Amino acid sequence: HLFRIIKNNKQINNNKIDDVIFIDCHRHKNYPQELDGILRYGVSINGVVYKYWGKSASMSRNGILGLVSEEMYDLVEQYAMMEIQFEKTVLSKFEAYKCLLLSSCFTIEEELPYMIVVDDYNTVVKDVHIKYVDEQELEYIDKDTGKIKLFKEKVIKEGTKDIGITTNDGSGLCTIEIAKYWAEYLNLDYVPCASMLRVPYIKGLAIAVDFKGYYKEHSITEITDIWGHKHKVDDIDIILTKSQFKGYKYFKINGDYSDWERYLGLLKKYNYCIGIAKMNYSHKDEPKMTRCNYQTLQTLDITTEELIDVSQYTREWIERVLNGDLLYTYKYLGISENTEPMNDYMKAILYNPQMVHDAQVKNYLIKLMENTINEMKIGKIYIKGAFKIMIPDVIQMLQYIGGLKPVGCLKAGEMYAKEHKGKYLLNRNPHLSRSEHVILNAVINNEITKWLSHLEGICMFNGYDVSAPRLNGADFDGDLVLVHNNKKLMKGVDNNLPIVLD
């Protein structure tokens, strides 16, 4: 969206934008001093002065700053702020929301769809065995006065707690019709069922489902939004939830539906459109094998022999390449008759397949393989499974949004993923603790078959346990989870550990 703002307001030649620069500050030895100078005075490059504008959440994690030229700064800031005014805010949060404009995305250059905002569904999971942060008071003697004073120390405690969760955190719904339209617009050969939206002060998933058909079957003709305003179901294209609308407080003036109308008016005034940052894989394109990492493996109770057994597929794969297996070599190099070779070695193999046995070509492959083998040594070994987009129980969403009892289609300890049945191990990056291994039972039932059988490239969680927050605080705004049923790795999970939750 940021580049789109500049391109729409300035003559851009050869698609080259000179008004935005990014500075990598990560691990720089003079970071504090130089950062202070950048924030106060900006930087000058080829006579152009750039001022600090902001950083997205991922840029914050990686120590990267975004700067905009003085010429375009005020205009970009005007578009980004969208006439928001406040006296105080949590700076890190607001900057992350404002800098959603820095998310790379496909822009749908069409009129905005009919969107509404509904409340989230909050519930409590009872009696969860957890480790958590607490405080305790300790005494110490002040060296200057000799008096006894108290200070608070952070400690880790273990116990049973009731945990509040937002079952749909970061997820909303869209019609299958608009998902089909986006697919045609982006020239996709499949219809995405989970699209990560990017609109100013809006982020999260739009899960494609036939909510109009569902509500018709349940005699529901209207949906009430978060402000108490009613909308005809047949008019709605996208149902956003409060956790997705990051501007709920920032655009609040009257506290009623007029706030949303004003926001929509500002989107049109500043010529914004829907952006899609990411979509699910189609079922046929989803990877069949995925690499683990050391974080996942080192938190398992697994023997050396079991680990060697798990790595057998990857070892055989490497051996086949080194022994000249043409198919495996082509796949390893990522070449085919329809791809452009990146160097002379690849060109030679495509021209004459027997070149895989040539000494120089073999030396080239061995050097490439050394890096792959070193990665194996730190746990990057292939297992059968794939990263899937995490989504909440969609039936439960449909029910609470429509004013029905939010029972859902999954029970505690259950999940749904296309063509999965039985126990599966779920892992998410980053992975820090032994309690972050989650084993769920993949099921299918009549409601899933009727309303959700089109969902693919996703893992649907139930609304009755803490499986999602247990995965390092995951939510449903586009987070990925590795889903697999490797028996050796599942055997190494301790299900009796307290869950680490703050």
N, C-alpha and C positions, 0 to 999 in steps of 0.2 A: 504493500500500500504506500510506503514512503516513496519508493521510486516512481510509482504511478502518479502521486501528487506532483512531483517535480516534472515528470514528462508531460503532464496535462497543463502545466503553467509555464513551461519554458521550452524553447526550441532545442531539441536534443538531436545531435548529429551522430550517425553510425551507432545509435543505441548506447552511446557512452555517456555516463553520468559523472560529471566532475564535482558535483556539489555535496557528495557524501564521502567521508573517509572513515576508516576504522583503525583504531590504534590498539595493538596487542601489548598489554602491560604485564602479562603473566610472568612472574618470577624475575622481573627486572630488578637489578640490585639497587637502583636509585628510585624505586617505585614511589615512595611517599612524597619525595621532593618534586619529582617530575609530574606526578599526578596533580599536585597542588598548583603547579604552574599551568598545566593544561586546563584545569577547571577555572582558574582565575583569568587567564589571558588568551586561551585558545592556542592554535598553532598556525603557522604560515607556511604554505607550500606553493612554490612558483608564483609568489605574489598574491595568492589567494588566502584570506584569513578564514579559518574554520573555528567555530565555537562548539563547545560540548553540548550535545543535544540529549543523549540518553543511552540506555542499554537495556536490552531485553533480559529476561531471567537467565537464559542460557549464556548470554554475553557476560552477565555478572559472574556466573560460575567460572567462566574461562578468562576473566580479567580483560575483557575487550570493551573499548569505549566507542560510541558513535558520535561523529561530529558533522555539522552541516555548515556550508559556506555562509558567510555573513549576508550575502546577497539573497539567499533563499531562507535564511533562518526564521525570520518573523512570519513568513508565509507558512512554512512547514509547522511552526509552533501553533499558529492559528488553526490550521487544519487538525492538528493532533489534539488540541485542547477542546475544540468544538464548544467554545464559550463556557466551559466549566469554570466556576469560581469557588474558592474555599479559603478559609483562614488557616486551617491546619489539617494535616493528613499524615498517614504513615508513608514516608517518602519512598521506601523501597517497594512497597506494594503499588503505589500510584505510578511510579516510574515503569514497573513491569507492565501495568495495564496500558499506559500511554504508548509504550514501545512495542505493543502488539503489532504496530505498523511495520516493525522490522522483521516480522515473520515472513519467510519466503512462502509464496502461495500462488495458486492459479486464480486469477480474478475472472469472475463471471460478469462480463460487461453488459449486463441487462438490468431492467428495472428490479428493484428490491422485491422479494416475495412477501407474502402476508405472514408476518411473524407476531407471535404473542409470547408473553413471559408468564410462567406459572411458578408457584412456590415449590421448594424442594420437599422431599419426604424424609423427615427426621424420625429416627426410632432409637431404641436402647437395646443393646445386647446384654443380657443379664449374666452375672457371675462368670466373668472371663478371668482366667488365671494369667496374671501378667507380672512383668517387672516394670517398675515405673520410677520416675524421679520424684524425690520428696526433699523436704528440708528438716533439719534438726538444729536446735539451739545448743551451742556449746559455750562454756565460760573460758575467759582468758584474763590475764592480769596485765593491765596497761603499764608498760615500762616507765612511762613518764610520771604517772600519778599514783601507781600502785593499787589502783582500784580494780575491782572485778567487773568485767564487762561481758556482754553477750554478743555472739555473732552467729549468723546462720550459715550452715554448711549443706551443700547439695549431697544427697546420699541416694543410693539405689535400694529400693525396697521391693519385696515380692508379696503378692496377695491377690485376693479375688475382688474385682471391681466391676461395676456396671459401666459399659462403654457406649457413649452416644455416637451414632453414625448417621451420615447423610447417604442414603442408599443409592442415590442417582448422581452423586457429586461430579459435576462437570459434563453431564450428558443431557441431551434433549432429543426430540424426535422430528422427523420430516416425512413427507409423503413419499411413496415409491415413485409417484409421477415426477416430482421435482428431482429425485435422484436420477431418474432416467434422462431427464432434460440435461442435468449436469454432465452425465456420461456422454450424451450426444455432443454437447458443447465442447467437451474436452477430447472428443474423438476416441473414447475408450471402447474396448471390445467387451466390456462387462458393465453391470450396474453396481456401483459401490453401495454397500449397505451401511458403512460407517465413514462419514466424512468429517474431518476436523475443520471447523469453521474459524475464520478470522475476519472479524468486522470490528471497527473501533469499539473498544470496551466490551467486546463479546468474544469468548473463546470456548472451545469444547466440541464435543461430538454431536453430530446430527445423525441419529440412527434411523434408517429408512424402514418404515413399517406401515401397514395399511390401517392406520388408526381410524380413518373414516369408516372403513368396513367394520372394524371392531366396535366402534361406538354406535353404528347403525344397528348392529346385532343386539346391543344392550340398550337400545331406545334412548340414546343420549344424543341430543341435537346441538347442545351448547357447552362450551368450556368457559369456566370462570378464571380470569387471570389473577395475578398477584394483587392487583388493585381493586378487585371485585367487579371488574367490567366483564360482561358476557360476550362471547364470540361464537358465531355459527361455525360448527365443525366443518361444514362443506367449504367455508371460505379460507380455512387455515392451510398454509404450506409448511410452516416450521413452528414447533412448540419448543421454546427455550425455557430453561429453568433458571431460578434465581442465582444458583451457583455459576451459571454461564454468563449472566449479565453483570459484568464487573462495574458497570456504570450506575448500578441501582441507587447508590447513595450520592454519587457525584452529580447526577442529573435530577436529584430530588428537589423540587420547589414546593409543589402543592401536596405531595404525598398521595396523588390519585392518578388516574389514567392519563391525565393531561401531561404528566411527566414523560410517559412513554411516547405520546403523540409528539411532544416537543423534540424528543431524541430522534424519532423517525424523520421529523422535519429537518433536523440538523444533518442527518445522513444524506438527505437529498440536496440540501443547500451546499454541502461540501463534496457532492458528487461521489459518494462512496458506493461500493457495490459489495456483493458477497465474495469473500476469498476462501479458498479451500487449500489448507496447508498439507493435508495428508489424507490418504484413503486406505481402506483395507485391501489386501491382496484378493484377487479372485481365487476360488478354490483350486482351479487348475494351475495357477501360477504360484501358489504357496509353496515355499521350500519344503522338501521332504526331510532334509537333514540340516541341522543347525549346530554351530559350534558352542560348546560350553565355555566357561572361563574359570580361572583359579578361585574366584570368590565363591562360586557355587560349590566347587569340589572340596575346598579346604574346610567347609563347615559340615561335612558329612562324616559319619562313622563308617569309613570304607577302607579295606585292606589294599596293600600294594597289588596283590594278585587280581583283585576285583577291578582296580583302576586300569591295570594292564589289559584286562579282558574288555573293558569299556572302550579302550583306545584301539581295539583290533581293526575296526572298520577304517579308521584314519590311517593306520600303519599300512594296511593292505593297499589302500588308495595310493599312498606315496610310493610303495614298492612297485606297483603297476606302472606308474609314470617312469620311474627310474629304469624299469625293465623294458621300456619302449612300447607299452600298450598305447596304440594310437588314439583310441576313443578317450581314455583317461587323460592322455596328454593334451588333446584338443580341449577337453573340458577344463583342465587345470589352467591352461593358457587363456581360456575364454575366446577361442577362435572357432570359426566355422567357414563354410564356403560363402556365407552371406555377410561376413564381417571383414573389416579392413585390418590387415595385420599391422601391429604396432612397430615391428622391427624386422630386420633381415632374417633372424632365426625363425620367426613365425612365418614369414613369407616363404622361406625355404621348405618348411614342413608342409605348408599348403600346396606348394608347387610339386613337391615330391615327398610323399609320406615316409619313404625309406630314410629320409634325412634325420628321423628321430634316432637313428643308430650312428649318425656321424659324431665323431669325437668332440668337435667344437659345440655342436648342438647339445650333446649330453652334458658337457661342462657347464653350459648356460643353464640347463635345467637343474643341475646339481646345486648351482649357486642360488637359484630361486628356491629350491627345496630346503636349503639350509635354514632360510628364514622361517619357512613353514614348520620345519622340525623344531626349531627353537620355540616357536609359538606353542607347539604341542607340549613342550616341557613345562610351560606355565598354564597348562590346562585347556588350551584351545583345541579340543578334540570333538569330532562330529558325533552327534547322537540323533536318533530319529525323533523329530519334533520340529516345532516352528514357533516363532514369536507371533502372538496374536494380539489384536487390540482388545483391551479390557472394556466390557460394557456391563451395565447393571441388568437386573431382571426386568426385561422390557414389559412383560405382562403386568408386573407390579406397578410400573410407571403408568401404563395405560389405565390401570384401575384407580390409582390415587388421583391422577389428573382428571379423570372423568367423574370423580366423586363416589366411586365404588369402594368396597372394602379391599385394601391393598394386600391381598393374600399372595399373589405372585404364582409363578409356575415352578419354582425351585425351592427346596427345603434347605435347612442348615446342612452344610457339608456337601452340597451339590453344585454342579456347574453344567454348562452346555457348550459344546463346540461341535461343529458339523462332522459327522461320521466318527465321533468319539464315544466310547462306552467303557465304563469301568473306572478304575482308579488312575488318576494322573497326578504327576508332580508339577507344581507351578513354581517358577523362579523368576525374579525380576532384578534388573541391574539398576543402581548398585545394590549389591547383596552384602550385608554386613554381619549378620548373626545367624546362629544355628536355628533359631526359632522362625526364621523367614522362609523355611521350606514348607510349602503348603500342599497337602494332598487332599484332593477333592474327588468326588465320585461323579463322573460324567453320565448324564441321564438324558433321555428323550421321553416326552409324553404327548398326549393328544393336543394340548394347547400349543406346545412348541411346534408340532407338526403342522397344525392349522395356520398359525400366524407368523411363525419365525423360521420356517424351514429354509427361507431364502438367505438367512444370515450366514456369512462365510468369512473366514479370516478373523474371527472374533472368538473371545472366551467370555461367556456370560456368567456373572457371579450371582449368587443368591443374596437376598436382603435380610438374612437371619444370623449371620456370623460376621467376624471381623477379618475374613480372608483378605480383602483388598487392603485395608490399612496395615495389616500384618506384613504385607509385601513392601516394606520400607515406605509406608505412608502413601501407597498408590491411591489414585482416584480414577475417574472415568472420563477424563478430558482428552484421551488419546494415548494414555500409558500402554506400554507393551508388556506382555508376560510370556515367558517361554513355557510351553505346554508339552510335556513328554511323559512317557511311561516306561523309561529305562528301569528295568527291575533291579539292577545292581545299585543304581543311585537311590531309588526309592527305599531300598532296604537300609540304606545308611541314614535315614531320617529318624530323629527321635521325636515322636508325637506327644510326649509327655512334658516337654519343656515349657516353661512359662513364656508367654508371648511378650516381646519387648514393645511396649507402647507407652507414650508419654500421655 
